[in-house]
Amino acid sequence: MVASTNVHIEVKEISGHTQQLRSLLLRSPLSFSEEDNSSEGAMNQELYRTEDLEAIVQASRNEILESLSKFKAFLYRGYWRILSEDAEYDVVDQMQLIIRAEGYARR
């Protein structure tokens, strides 16, 4: 008995799983509340360095870094973070207070 088979394998580039990256960062968004400043609160948070994300997320380093930029993530004390919605509002409020206090001159 003789058997033969024809197999056609096509290699296709696929994009990384960057949505997983966003969900990881959303588990511990950075906020300016007193709870985040306590050492106990920091110990319970899931924080990720670049190397951690490379091990977890099924994407290349470049895809991870591009996605972090797209998600407006930033390095804070060595960990990738995104701002919580409340923190974003706090930043805008602080900027408005500074502009009002210092004055704003249009050019």
C-alpha positions as a Markdown table, in Angstrom:
| # | Residue | x | y | z |
|---|---|---|---|---|
| 1 | Met | 0.0 | 0.0 | 0.0 |
| 2 | Val | 1.3 | 3.4 | -1.0 |
| 3 | Ala | 0.0 | 6.6 | 0.5 |
| 4 | Ser | 0.6 | 10.1 | -0.7 |
| 5 | Thr | -0.7 | 13.4 | 0.5 |
| 6 | Asn | -0.5 | 16.9 | -0.8 |
| 7 | Val | -0.3 | 19.5 | 1.9 |
| 8 | His | -0.4 | 23.2 | 1.3 |
| 9 | Ile | 0.7 | 25.4 | 4.2 |
| 10 | Glu | 0.4 | 29.1 | 3.9 |
| 11 | Val | 2.1 | 31.3 | 6.4 |
| 12 | Lys | 0.2 | 34.5 | 7.0 |
| 13 | Glu | 1.2 | 37.5 | 9.2 |
| 14 | Ile | -1.4 | 38.3 | 11.9 |
| 15 | Ser | -1.6 | 41.2 | 14.2 |
| 16 | Gly | -0.8 | 40.7 | 17.9 |
| 17 | His | -3.5 | 40.4 | 20.5 |
| 18 | Thr | -3.3 | 44.0 | 21.8 |
| 19 | Gln | -6.8 | 44.1 | 23.2 |
| 20 | Gln | -5.5 | 41.8 | 25.9 |
| 21 | Leu | -2.9 | 44.5 | 26.7 |
| 22 | Arg | -5.6 | 47.1 | 27.2 |
| 23 | Ser | -7.6 | 44.9 | 29.5 |
| 24 | Leu | -4.4 | 44.2 | 31.6 |
| 25 | Leu | -3.7 | 47.9 | 32.0 |
| 26 | Leu | -7.4 | 48.7 | 32.9 |
| 27 | Arg | -7.1 | 46.3 | 35.9 |
| 28 | Ser | -5.0 | 48.9 | 37.7 |
| 29 | Pro | -5.5 | 52.4 | 36.3 |
| 30 | Leu | -3.5 | 55.2 | 37.9 |
| 31 | Ser | -5.6 | 57.5 | 40.0 |
| 32 | Phe | -4.7 | 60.3 | 42.4 |
| 33 | Ser | -6.8 | 59.1 | 45.3 |
| 34 | Glu | -5.2 | 58.4 | 48.7 |
| 35 | Glu | -6.0 | 54.7 | 48.3 |
| 36 | Asp | -3.4 | 54.4 | 45.5 |
| 37 | Asn | -0.7 | 56.1 | 47.6 |
| 38 | Ser | -0.9 | 53.6 | 50.4 |
| 39 | Ser | 1.7 | 50.8 | 50.3 |
| 40 | Glu | -1.1 | 48.2 | 50.9 |
| 41 | Gly | -3.0 | 49.4 | 47.9 |
| 42 | Ala | 0.1 | 49.3 | 45.7 |
| 43 | Met | 0.8 | 45.7 | 46.7 |
| 44 | Asn | -2.6 | 44.5 | 45.6 |
| 45 | Gln | -2.4 | 46.1 | 42.2 |
| 46 | Glu | -1.4 | 44.2 | 39.1 |
| 47 | Leu | 1.4 | 46.3 | 37.5 |
| 48 | Tyr | 3.4 | 45.4 | 34.4 |
| 49 | Arg | 6.8 | 46.2 | 33.1 |
| 50 | Thr | 7.6 | 45.9 | 29.4 |
| 51 | Glu | 9.2 | 42.5 | 30.0 |
| 52 | Asp | 6.0 | 41.3 | 31.8 |
| 53 | Leu | 3.8 | 42.4 | 28.9 |
| 54 | Glu | 6.1 | 40.7 | 26.4 |
| 55 | Ala | 5.7 | 37.4 | 28.3 |
| 56 | Ile | 1.9 | 37.7 | 28.7 |
| 57 | Val | 0.7 | 39.4 | 25.5 |
| 58 | Gln | 0.9 | 37.5 | 22.2 |
| 59 | Ala | 2.4 | 40.3 | 20.2 |
| 60 | Ser | 5.9 | 41.5 | 19.2 |
| 61 | Arg | 7.7 | 44.1 | 21.3 |
| 62 | Asn | 7.1 | 46.7 | 18.6 |
| 63 | Glu | 3.3 | 45.9 | 18.5 |
| 64 | Ile | 3.1 | 46.2 | 22.2 |
| 65 | Leu | 4.9 | 49.5 | 22.3 |
| 66 | Glu | 2.7 | 50.9 | 19.5 |
| 67 | Ser | -0.4 | 49.8 | 21.3 |
| 68 | Leu | 0.8 | 51.3 | 24.6 |
| 69 | Ser | 1.2 | 54.6 | 22.7 |
| 70 | Lys | -2.2 | 54.2 | 21.1 |
| 71 | Phe | -3.8 | 53.6 | 24.5 |
| 72 | Lys | -2.0 | 56.7 | 25.9 |
| 73 | Ala | -0.1 | 54.5 | 28.4 |
| 74 | Phe | 3.0 | 55.8 | 30.1 |
| 75 | Leu | 5.8 | 54.6 | 32.3 |
| 76 | Tyr | 5.3 | 55.4 | 36.0 |
| 77 | Arg | 7.9 | 54.2 | 38.5 |
| 78 | Gly | 8.9 | 51.5 | 36.0 |
| 79 | Tyr | 5.4 | 50.2 | 35.3 |
| 80 | Trp | 3.1 | 50.8 | 32.3 |
| 81 | Arg | 0.0 | 52.6 | 33.5 |
| 82 | Ile | -3.0 | 54.4 | 32.1 |
| 83 | Leu | -5.0 | 57.1 | 33.9 |
| 84 | Ser | -8.3 | 56.3 | 35.4 |
| 85 | Glu | -11.2 | 58.4 | 34.1 |
| 86 | Asp | -11.3 | 60.3 | 37.3 |
| 87 | Ala | -7.6 | 61.1 | 37.1 |
| 88 | Glu | -8.0 | 62.4 | 33.6 |
| 89 | Tyr | -10.6 | 64.8 | 34.8 |
| 90 | Asp | -8.4 | 65.8 | 37.7 |
| 91 | Val | -5.5 | 66.6 | 35.4 |
| 92 | Val | -7.7 | 68.7 | 33.2 |
| 93 | Asp | -9.1 | 70.5 | 36.2 |
| 94 | Gln | -5.6 | 71.2 | 37.5 |
| 95 | Met | -4.5 | 72.5 | 34.1 |
| 96 | Gln | -7.5 | 74.9 | 34.1 |
| 97 | Leu | -6.7 | 76.1 | 37.5 |
| 98 | Ile | -3.1 | 76.8 | 36.5 |
| 99 | Ile | -4.1 | 78.6 | 33.4 |
| 100 | Arg | -6.5 | 80.8 | 35.3 |
| 101 | Ala | -4.0 | 81.5 | 38.0 |
| 102 | Glu | -1.1 | 82.3 | 35.7 |
| 103 | Gly | -3.2 | 83.9 | 33.0 |
| 104 | Tyr | -3.4 | 82.8 | 29.4 |
| 105 | Ala | -2.1 | 85.0 | 26.7 |
| 106 | Arg | -3.2 | 84.3 | 23.1 |
| 107 | Arg | -0.6 | 84.8 | 20.5 |
